[in-house]
Amino acid sequence: MPGITVTEIGVRDSCLGQVLQIKVWAPDFAALSWSQVWEVFTQSYPDRWAVQVFPPVRALVDGKNVYHLWVLDEEPEGLNLRAKT
């Protein structure tokens, strides 16, 4: 997506194993739709899974419209809506 930036922050350990933290934003920090974030993510990391978290208010960091995603090495067990249960 033109004008939207994806920056790799680094790899960290998490409850989902090792994850790559990335951030996604527009040059003017305009709000992005879910589909805009998803499209730039899939262009940058085809065939990969990522998660976005929504923390409680005490842990919220909300200075600008920057979207943090954690890119996974494997499909997260139990989170695939298309998988049979």
C-alpha positions as CSV (number, residue, x, y, z in Angstrom):
1,M,0.0,0.0,0.0
2,P,1.6,3.3,-1.0
3,G,2.6,5.6,1.8
4,I,2.0,3.0,4.6
5,T,5.2,2.0,6.4
6,V,6.1,-1.3,8.1
7,T,9.0,-1.3,10.5
8,E,10.5,-4.3,12.2
9,I,11.1,-3.7,15.9
10,G,12.8,-7.0,16.8
11,V,12.3,-10.5,17.9
12,R,11.1,-11.3,21.4
13,D,10.0,-14.4,23.4
14,S,6.2,-14.6,24.0
15,C,3.6,-17.0,25.1
16,L,3.3,-17.9,21.3
17,G,7.0,-18.6,21.0
18,Q,9.4,-16.3,19.4
19,V,7.7,-13.4,17.5
20,L,8.8,-10.5,15.4
21,Q,7.3,-7.3,16.5
22,I,6.4,-4.9,13.7
23,K,4.7,-1.6,13.6
24,V,2.5,-0.2,10.7
25,W,1.6,3.4,10.2
26,A,0.7,6.1,7.6
27,P,3.1,9.0,7.1
28,D,0.6,11.5,8.7
29,F,-0.4,9.0,11.4
30,A,-3.9,8.9,10.0
31,A,-6.1,6.1,11.3
32,L,-5.9,2.9,9.1
33,S,-8.7,0.4,8.6
34,W,-8.2,-3.2,9.6
35,S,-8.1,-4.1,5.9
36,Q,-5.4,-1.6,5.1
37,V,-3.2,-3.0,7.9
38,W,-3.9,-6.5,6.8
39,E,-3.1,-5.8,3.2
40,V,0.3,-4.2,3.9
41,F,1.0,-7.0,6.4
42,T,0.3,-9.7,3.8
43,Q,2.4,-7.9,1.2
44,S,5.3,-7.8,3.6
45,Y,4.9,-11.2,5.2
46,P,3.0,-13.5,2.7
47,D,1.7,-16.8,4.2
48,R,2.5,-15.7,7.8
49,W,0.3,-15.3,10.8
50,A,0.3,-12.3,13.1
51,V,-1.5,-11.2,16.2
52,Q,-2.5,-7.8,17.5
53,V,-3.3,-7.4,21.2
54,F,-5.7,-5.1,23.1
55,P,-4.3,-4.5,26.6
56,P,-6.1,-3.3,29.6
57,V,-6.1,0.4,30.1
58,R,-3.3,0.4,32.6
59,A,-0.9,-1.1,29.9
60,L,-2.2,0.9,27.0
61,V,0.3,2.9,24.8
62,D,-1.8,5.1,22.5
63,G,0.1,8.2,21.4
64,K,-0.5,7.9,17.7
65,N,-2.2,5.7,15.1
66,V,0.5,3.1,15.1
67,Y,-0.5,-0.6,14.8
68,H,1.7,-3.2,16.5
69,L,1.6,-6.7,15.2
70,W,3.5,-9.8,16.4
71,V,4.5,-12.0,13.4
72,L,4.6,-15.7,14.2
73,D,6.8,-18.5,12.8
74,E,3.9,-20.9,12.8
75,E,0.1,-21.0,12.8
76,P,-1.1,-20.2,16.3
77,E,-2.7,-23.3,17.8
78,G,-6.4,-22.8,18.4
79,L,-6.7,-19.5,16.6
80,N,-7.4,-20.6,13.0
81,L,-11.2,-19.9,12.5
82,R,-11.2,-22.3,9.5
83,A,-9.7,-25.2,11.3
84,K,-12.0,-28.0,12.4
85,T,-12.4,-28.4,16.1
